[in-house]
Amino acid sequence: MSGALFGHFNFYIQKNEKLKPFERRIFLSQSEDLISQLVGEETKMRGSIENINKNISFLDSSLSDLELKEIWNNLYDEHGYRFDRFKDKWIREKIGGNKDFGDKKDESKTINPLKTDWLKKIKNKSKLYDMG
């Protein structure tokens, strides 16, 4: 089962269903920093650690790489826009874009009109997290 793992990190599962050891160390370290950021934002916004979104949890290093992939990808799908590092990529993936009819070479100029309301909600939601 090879293929992209945490495409946002550009790490790949090997044929043995594991990451390379140095990629695993990098992933666990960097994801801990990112999840800490979310936990901090949630705690500020909600008042205490007990009130944070239950889908936000630190990754257990004893889990297999496939299990880590599943947990991280779910976290990224729900909160990727909150990470500065992944925000633009997350928006492109989730919202997409239409070609600008004035410049066919640049596909990033316009947003799909069917998703603009959703984009506004996300922008307003992310502003809540930026308070502080």
C-alpha positions in Angstrom: 0.0 0.0 0.0 2.2 2.8 -1.2 1.2 6.3 -2.0 1.1 9.8 -0.6 1.0 10.0 3.1 0.2 13.4 4.5 0.4 14.9 1.0 0.8 18.2 2.9 4.1 17.0 4.2 5.0 15.2 0.9 6.0 12.0 2.7 5.2 8.6 1.2 4.4 5.2 2.7 6.9 2.6 1.5 6.0 -0.9 0.4 6.5 -2.1 4.0 3.6 0.3 5.0 6.0 2.6 6.9 7.5 6.0 6.5 11.3 6.3 6.4 12.5 6.7 10.0 13.7 10.3 9.5 10.4 11.3 7.9 8.5 9.8 10.8 10.6 11.8 13.3 10.0 15.0 11.3 6.3 14.4 10.9 5.8 13.6 14.6 7.8 16.7 15.7 6.2 19.1 13.2 2.6 17.8 13.7 3.0 18.2 17.5 3.9 21.8 17.0 0.9 22.3 14.7 -1.5 20.5 17.0 -0.2 22.5 20.0 -1.0 25.7 18.0 -4.6 24.4 17.5 -5.0 23.4 21.2 -3.7 26.8 22.2 -6.2 28.6 19.9 -9.1 26.4 21.1 -8.2 26.9 24.7 -8.1 30.7 24.3 -11.4 30.7 22.4 -13.3 28.2 24.6 -11.8 29.1 28.0 -10.3 25.7 29.0 -8.7 22.6 27.7 -11.8 20.6 28.6 -13.9 22.6 26.1 -11.7 22.2 23.1 -12.9 20.4 19.9 -12.6 16.7 20.8 -11.3 15.9 17.2 -8.1 17.7 18.1 -5.7 15.4 19.9 -2.0 14.8 19.8 -0.7 11.9 17.8 0.4 8.8 19.6 3.9 7.8 18.4 3.1 4.1 19.3 0.6 4.0 16.4 1.5 2.6 13.0 2.2 5.0 10.2 -1.1 4.0 8.5 -3.0 4.9 11.7 -1.1 8.2 12.0 -2.0 8.9 8.3 -5.7 8.4 9.0 -5.7 10.6 12.1 -3.6 13.4 10.5 -5.5 13.5 7.3 -8.8 13.8 9.2 -7.3 16.6 11.3 -6.0 18.3 8.2 -9.3 18.1 6.4 -11.1 19.8 9.3 -8.5 22.3 10.4 -5.9 22.7 7.6 -6.9 26.3 6.9 -5.8 27.2 10.4 -2.2 26.3 9.7 -0.3 29.1 8.0 1.9 26.5 6.4 -1.0 24.7 4.7 -3.7 27.4 4.4 -3.3 28.2 0.7 -3.0 24.6 -0.3 -6.0 23.7 1.8 -8.1 26.4 0.3 -7.1 25.3 -3.2 -8.0 21.7 -2.4 -11.3 22.3 -0.6 -12.6 25.3 -2.5 -10.9 25.0 -5.9 -10.8 27.6 -8.5 -12.2 28.4 -12.0 -10.1 29.6 -14.9 -10.1 33.3 -15.3 -11.5 33.8 -18.8 -9.3 36.8 -19.3 -6.1 34.8 -18.7 -6.4 31.1 -19.5 -3.0 30.4 -18.1 -3.7 31.5 -14.5 -6.2 29.1 -12.9 -5.9 30.7 -9.4 -7.4 34.1 -10.1 -11.0 33.3 -9.4 -12.9 31.2 -6.9 -15.7 28.8 -7.9 -18.8 30.9 -7.5 -20.7 27.9 -6.1 -18.3 27.9 -3.1 -18.0 31.6 -2.3 -20.5 31.5 0.6 -18.5 28.6 2.1 -15.3 30.6 1.7 -16.8 33.5 3.5 -17.8 31.3 6.4 -14.3 29.8 6.6 -12.7 33.3 6.5 -15.0 34.5 9.3 -14.3 31.3 11.3 -10.5 31.8 10.9 -10.8 35.4 12.1 -12.3 34.0 15.4 -9.1 32.0 15.8 -6.9 34.9 15.1 -8.2 36.9 18.0 -5.9 37.4 20.9 
